[in-house]
């Protein structure tokens, strides 16, 4: 499931060796927004408070989405990407979450094989066959904080 060469990254090595670690993933498709940084910072503080690592009061939503199965959806085509899904959106099986244009008017739909919650989506338009288009959750539930 891991994209690219990640075998030496700190979080992968710590996880493999049984060492607790945190990794904040933020931004998407080569873009980073200030609100992503603020939300990630607060999320990491909340995590450390809830684990007893820091003292403080939890701030944020009253419930969280817990994703128990996730995966990357990769492109079956090369061309220009027209992404229709948005982060934190939910789409149903057989819906077109994106289209890929090659030449002319032909568009190839990218259809979901099952219901999905979109964790992150690709924003860069040029794609090759096999490129990751999005990271989605397939199984999830809501849990009170």
LOSETI-374131 format. One record per residue: residue number from 1; chain; x, y, z of N, C-alpha, C in turn. Coordinates in steps of 0.02 Angstrom, whole numbers, plus 50000, padded with zeros to 5 digits. Example, Ala and Ser with C-alpha at 12.3 -4.5 7.8 and 13.67 -1.06 7.14 Angstrom:
% residues 2
<site 1; A; <50660; 49716; 50390>; <50615; 49775; 50390>; <50660; 49835; 50390>>,
<site 2; A; <50642; 49888; 50354>; <50684; 49947; 50357>; <50645; 50002; 50394>>,
//
This chain:
% residues 145
<site 1; A; <50041; 49940; 50000>; <50000; 50000; 50000>; <50043; 50063; 50000>>,
<site 2; A; <50105; 50058; 50022>; <50147; 50118; 50028>; <50168; 50144; 49960>>,
<site 3; A; <50162; 50210; 49949>; <50183; 50238; 49885>; <50258; 50248; 49883>>,
<site 4; A; <50290; 50231; 49829>; <50361; 50245; 49821>; <50405; 50208; 49869>>,
<site 5; A; <50468; 50232; 49876>; <50518; 50202; 49919>; <50511; 50231; 49989>>,
<site 6; A; <50481; 50193; 50034>; <50470; 50218; 50102>; <50503; 50175; 50155>>,
<site 7; A; <50538; 50123; 50135>; <50563; 50074; 50184>; <50611; 50104; 50236>>,
<site 8; A; <50642; 50161; 50222>; <50688; 50191; 50270>; <50660; 50251; 50307>>,
<site 9; A; <50597; 50267; 50296>; <50569; 50325; 50331>; <50562; 50311; 50405>>,
<site 10; A; <50566; 50364; 50445>; <50566; 50355; 50518>; <50504; 50319; 50543>>,
<site 11; A; <50445; 50338; 50519>; <50384; 50307; 50545>; <50380; 50233; 50526>>,
<site 12; A; <50402; 50215; 50467>; <50401; 50144; 50446>; <50450; 50104; 50488>>,
<site 13; A; <50510; 50130; 50498>; <50561; 50094; 50537>; <50538; 50087; 50610>>,
<site 14; A; <50511; 50141; 50639>; <50487; 50138; 50708>; <50430; 50087; 50714>>,
<site 15; A; <50383; 50090; 50669>; <50327; 50043; 50670>; <50351; 49971; 50665>>,
<site 16; A; <50397; 49959; 50619>; <50425; 49891; 50610>; <50460; 49866; 50673>>,
<site 17; A; <50493; 49912; 50709>; <50531; 49893; 50768>; <50491; 49900; 50833>>,
<site 18; A; <50426; 49912; 50828>; <50383; 49915; 50887>; <50391; 49978; 50928>>,
<site 19; A; <50416; 50031; 50899>; <50426; 50095; 50934>; <50367; 50140; 50917>>,
<site 20; A; <50331; 50164; 50967>; <50275; 50210; 50952>; <50301; 50272; 50916>>,
<site 21; A; <50263; 50294; 50867>; <50283; 50353; 50829>; <50221; 50388; 50802>>,
<site 22; A; <50229; 50450; 50784>; <50176; 50490; 50754>; <50200; 50516; 50687>>,
<site 23; A; <50154; 50521; 50641>; <50170; 50553; 50577>; <50110; 50593; 50557>>,
<site 24; A; <50120; 50657; 50546>; <50066; 50700; 50523>; <50071; 50705; 50447>>,
<site 25; A; <50020; 50681; 50413>; <50017; 50689; 50341>; <49970; 50746; 50326>>,
<site 26; A; <49995; 50794; 50290>; <49953; 50851; 50273>; <49969; 50876; 50203>>,
<site 27; A; <49922; 50912; 50176>; <49930; 50934; 50108>; <49907; 50879; 50061>>,
<site 28; A; <49906; 50895; 49998>; <49885; 50845; 49949>; <49907; 50868; 49880>>,
<site 29; A; <49925; 50821; 49839>; <49940; 50836; 49770>; <49991; 50891; 49761>>,
<site 30; A; <50041; 50894; 49804>; <50093; 50945; 49798>; <50074; 51013; 49825>>,
<site 31; A; <50017; 51017; 49861>; <49994; 51081; 49888>; <49989; 51076; 49964>>,
<site 32; A; <50003; 51131; 49998>; <49996; 51134; 50070>; <49959; 51198; 50087>>,
<site 33; A; <49907; 51192; 50127>; <49867; 51249; 50148>; <49879; 51264; 50222>>,
<site 34; A; <49877; 51327; 50241>; <49889; 51346; 50310>; <49841; 51312; 50358>>,
<site 35; A; <49778; 51303; 50337>; <49729; 51271; 50382>; <49747; 51197; 50392>>,
<site 36; A; <49781; 51166; 50344>; <49805; 51098; 50353>; <49856; 51094; 50409>>,
<site 37; A; <49902; 51143; 50410>; <49954; 51145; 50462>; <49922; 51154; 50530>>,
<site 38; A; <49875; 51201; 50536>; <49843; 51213; 50601>; <49803; 51153; 50625>>,
<site 39; A; <49766; 51121; 50579>; <49727; 51062; 50599>; <49772; 51004; 50618>>,
<site 40; A; <49827; 50995; 50582>; <49873; 50941; 50598>; <49906; 50952; 50666>>,
<site 41; A; <49925; 51013; 50678>; <49956; 51029; 50743>; <49908; 51014; 50800>>,
<site 42; A; <49846; 51037; 50794>; <49797; 51025; 50846>; <49783; 50951; 50853>>,
<site 43; A; <49780; 50915; 50798>; <49768; 50843; 50801>; <49823; 50807; 50837>>,
<site 44; A; <49886; 50825; 50824>; <49942; 50794; 50859>; <49940; 50810; 50934>>,
<site 45; A; <49924; 50873; 50951>; <49918; 50891; 51022>; <49862; 50851; 51055>>,
<site 46; A; <49804; 50845; 51022>; <49749; 50806; 51049>; <49770; 50733; 51060>>,
<site 47; A; <49805; 50705; 51012>; <49828; 50636; 51019>; <49873; 50628; 51080>>,
<site 48; A; <49921; 50673; 51088>; <49967; 50668; 51145>; <49931; 50679; 51211>>,
<site 49; A; <49881; 50725; 51212>; <49842; 50736; 51273>; <49802; 50673; 51289>>,
<site 50; A; <49770; 50644; 51239>; <49728; 50584; 51252>; <49770; 50524; 51273>>,
<site 51; A; <49834; 50523; 51255>; <49878; 50468; 51275>; <49914; 50482; 51341>>,
<site 52; A; <49900; 50541; 51371>; <49932; 50557; 51434>; <50004; 50582; 51427>>,
<site 53; A; <50024; 50597; 51367>; <50092; 50622; 51356>; <50098; 50697; 51372>>,
<site 54; A; <50043; 50733; 51365>; <50040; 50804; 51381>; <49978; 50817; 51423>>,
<site 55; A; <49980; 50870; 51462>; <49920; 50891; 51498>; <49885; 50943; 51455>>,
<site 56; A; <49819; 50945; 51461>; <49782; 50994; 51423>; <49711; 50971; 51410>>,
<site 57; A; <49675; 51011; 51372>; <49606; 50997; 51355>; <49601; 50983; 51280>>,
<site 58; A; <49565; 50931; 51264>; <49555; 50914; 51193>; <49514; 50968; 51160>>,
<site 59; A; <49534; 50987; 51099>; <49498; 51038; 51061>; <49482; 51009; 50992>>,
<site 60; A; <49422; 51022; 50970>; <49405; 50998; 50903>; <49337; 50965; 50901>>,
<site 61; A; <49326; 50923; 50852>; <49261; 50891; 50843>; <49245; 50843; 50900>>,
<site 62; A; <49181; 50829; 50908>; <49157; 50785; 50961>; <49156; 50712; 50940>>,
<site 63; A; <49164; 50699; 50875>; <49170; 50631; 50852>; <49220; 50628; 50794>>,
<site 64; A; <49246; 50568; 50784>; <49298; 50558; 50733>; <49279; 50499; 50689>>,
<site 65; A; <49302; 50503; 50628>; <49294; 50447; 50582>; <49355; 50401; 50591>>,
<site 66; A; <49342; 50338; 50607>; <49396; 50289; 50615>; <49394; 50245; 50553>>,
<site 67; A; <49448; 50248; 50514>; <49452; 50210; 50452>; <49490; 50145; 50468>>,
<site 68; A; <49459; 50089; 50453>; <49489; 50025; 50470>; <49515; 49987; 50409>>,
<site 69; A; <49500; 50011; 50349>; <49528; 49981; 50288>; <49535; 50036; 50236>>,
<site 70; A; <49595; 50043; 50210>; <49608; 50096; 50162>; <49652; 50071; 50106>>,
<site 71; A; <49659; 50111; 50055>; <49702; 50093; 50000>; <49707; 50148; 49948>>,
<site 72; A; <49756; 50142; 49905>; <49765; 50188; 49850>; <49726; 50163; 49790>>,
<site 73; A; <49697; 50208; 49754>; <49667; 50192; 49689>; <49716; 50219; 49637>>,
<site 74; A; <49736; 50176; 49592>; <49786; 50195; 49541>; <49753; 50200; 49473>>,
<site 75; A; <49785; 50239; 49431>; <49758; 50252; 49364>; <49766; 50193; 49318>>,
<site 76; A; <49714; 50178; 49281>; <49717; 50126; 49229>; <49737; 50156; 49162>>,
<site 77; A; <49743; 50222; 49159>; <49756; 50257; 49096>; <49808; 50312; 49106>>,
<site 78; A; <49837; 50335; 49052>; <49880; 50394; 49052>; <49841; 50450; 49019>>,
<site 79; A; <49856; 50511; 49040>; <49824; 50569; 49010>; <49818; 50626; 49060>>,
<site 80; A; <49766; 50667; 49049>; <49753; 50725; 49092>; <49695; 50708; 49139>>,
<site 81; A; <49706; 50719; 49203>; <49658; 50700; 49255>; <49607; 50756; 49266>>,
<site 82; A; <49544; 50736; 49268>; <49489; 50780; 49288>; <49458; 50749; 49350>>,
<site 83; A; <49485; 50770; 49409>; <49463; 50741; 49473>; <49396; 50770; 49493>>,
<site 84; A; <49349; 50727; 49510>; <49282; 50747; 49531>; <49272; 50737; 49606>>,
<site 85; A; <49313; 50698; 49638>; <49307; 50685; 49710>; <49344; 50739; 49749>>,
<site 86; A; <49324; 50748; 49812>; <49356; 50796; 49856>; <49375; 50762; 49921>>,
<site 87; A; <49429; 50785; 49953>; <49447; 50757; 50018>; <49389; 50762; 50067>>,
<site 88; A; <49380; 50710; 50106>; <49326; 50704; 50156>; <49258; 50691; 50124>>,
<site 89; A; <49257; 50680; 50059>; <49194; 50663; 50026>; <49183; 50588; 50025>>,
<site 90; A; <49120; 50569; 50017>; <49102; 50499; 50012>; <49067; 50489; 49945>>,
<site 91; A; <49088; 50437; 49909>; <49055; 50420; 49846>; <49038; 50346; 49847>>,
<site 92; A; <48990; 50328; 49806>; <48964; 50260; 49805>; <48995; 50218; 49749>>,
<site 93; A; <48992; 50153; 49758>; <49015; 50105; 49709>; <48987; 50123; 49640>>,
<site 94; A; <49028; 50116; 49589>; <49011; 50129; 49518>; <49006; 50203; 49501>>,
<site 95; A; <49016; 50249; 49548>; <49018; 50320; 49531>; <49086; 50337; 49500>>,
<site 96; A; <49086; 50385; 49455>; <49149; 50409; 49425>; <49179; 50462; 49470>>,
<site 97; A; <49235; 50445; 49503>; <49267; 50494; 49546>; <49315; 50538; 49507>>,
<site 98; A; <49331; 50518; 49445>; <49375; 50558; 49403>; <49366; 50534; 49330>>,
<site 99; A; <49391; 50576; 49285>; <49395; 50557; 49214>; <49466; 50571; 49192>>,
<site 100; A; <49489; 50531; 49144>; <49555; 50543; 49115>; <49546; 50554; 49041>>,
<site 101; A; <49573; 50610; 49016>; <49570; 50629; 48946>; <49637; 50612; 48914>>,
<site 102; A; <49635; 50582; 48856>; <49698; 50570; 48821>; <49702; 50618; 48763>>,
<site 103; A; <49675; 50603; 48706>; <49672; 50649; 48650>; <49600; 50655; 48628>>,
<site 104; A; <49583; 50711; 48598>; <49516; 50719; 48572>; <49464; 50725; 48626>>,
<site 105; A; <49404; 50704; 48611>; <49347; 50711; 48656>; <49338; 50652; 48702>>,
<site 106; A; <49375; 50598; 48691>; <49365; 50537; 48730>; <49387; 50547; 48803>>,
<site 107; A; <49343; 50527; 48849>; <49358; 50529; 48920>; <49348; 50459; 48948>>,
<site 108; A; <49397; 50436; 48988>; <49391; 50371; 49019>; <49370; 50382; 49092>>,
<site 109; A; <49312; 50356; 49112>; <49290; 50365; 49182>; <49330; 50319; 49228>>,
<site 110; A; <49345; 50345; 49287>; <49376; 50306; 49341>; <49320; 50290; 49390>>,
<site 111; A; <49297; 50227; 49390>; <49240; 50206; 49430>; <49261; 50173; 49495>>,
<site 112; A; <49223; 50186; 49547>; <49236; 50154; 49611>; <49213; 50082; 49610>>,
<site 113; A; <49253; 50038; 49638>; <49234; 49967; 49643>; <49194; 49953; 49706>>,
<site 114; A; <49195; 50001; 49754>; <49155; 49997; 49815>; <49149; 50067; 49844>>,
<site 115; A; <49103; 50075; 49891>; <49094; 50140; 49924>; <49161; 50163; 49953>>,
<site 116; A; <49174; 50229; 49952>; <49238; 50253; 49975>; <49232; 50322; 50008>>,
<site 117; A; <49272; 50331; 50060>; <49283; 50396; 50092>; <49350; 50422; 50066>>,
<site 118; A; <49352; 50481; 50038>; <49413; 50507; 50008>; <49456; 50542; 50060>>,
<site 119; A; <49514; 50513; 50074>; <49562; 50541; 50121>; <49602; 50596; 50087>>,
<site 120; A; <49625; 50582; 50028>; <49664; 50631; 49989>; <49656; 50616; 49915>>,
<site 121; A; <49658; 50668; 49875>; <49651; 50660; 49802>; <49708; 50696; 49766>>,
<site 122; A; <49725; 50670; 49709>; <49778; 50699; 49667>; <49752; 50763; 49636>>,
<site 123; A; <49793; 50814; 49636>; <49776; 50877; 49604>; <49818; 50890; 49541>>,
<site 124; A; <49876; 50859; 49537>; <49918; 50869; 49478>; <49884; 50835; 49418>>,
<site 125; A; <49877; 50869; 49363>; <49835; 50843; 49308>; <49866; 50788; 49265>>,
<site 126; A; <49931; 50788; 49255>; <49961; 50737; 49211>; <49970; 50672; 49249>>,
<site 127; A; <49943; 50617; 49221>; <49949; 50551; 49253>; <49974; 50499; 49204>>,
<site 128; A; <50011; 50452; 49230>; <50034; 50394; 49193>; <49995; 50333; 49218>>,
<site 129; A; <49992; 50282; 49178>; <49961; 50220; 49200>; <49995; 50196; 49264>>,
<site 130; A; <49956; 50181; 49314>; <49982; 50157; 49378>; <49993; 50211; 49430>>,
<site 131; A; <49989; 50275; 49411>; <49998; 50328; 49460>; <49942; 50326; 49513>>,
<site 132; A; <49957; 50343; 49575>; <49904; 50348; 49625>; <49860; 50409; 49611>>,
<site 133; A; <49795; 50398; 49612>; <49747; 50452; 49601>; <49718; 50478; 49667>>,
<site 134; A; <49709; 50432; 49715>; <49681; 50453; 49779>; <49694; 50398; 49831>>,
<site 135; A; <49690; 50420; 49893>; <49693; 50374; 49950>; <49623; 50375; 49980>>,
<site 136; A; <49594; 50316; 49987>; <49525; 50312; 50011>; <49519; 50262; 50069>>,
<site 137; A; <49468; 50273; 50109>; <49449; 50225; 50160>; <49391; 50185; 50133>>,
<site 138; A; <49392; 50120; 50144>; <49338; 50076; 50120>; <49292; 50055; 50177>>,
<site 139; A; <49318; 50051; 50237>; <49278; 50033; 50296>; <49292; 50086; 50349>>,
<site 140; A; <49238; 50111; 50380>; <49246; 50162; 50431>; <49186; 50164; 50476>>,
<site 141; A; <49195; 50194; 50533>; <49140; 50207; 50579>; <49156; 50271; 50617>>,
<site 142; A; <49104; 50300; 50646>; <49113; 50361; 50685>; <49120; 50342; 50759>>,
<site 143; A; <49164; 50378; 50793>; <49175; 50365; 50865>; <49176; 50431; 50902>>,
<site 144; A; <49142; 50433; 50958>; <49142; 50493; 51000>; <49212; 50504; 51028>>,
<site 145; A; <49230; 50567; 51034>; <49296; 50585; 51060>; <49292; 50589; 51136>>,
//
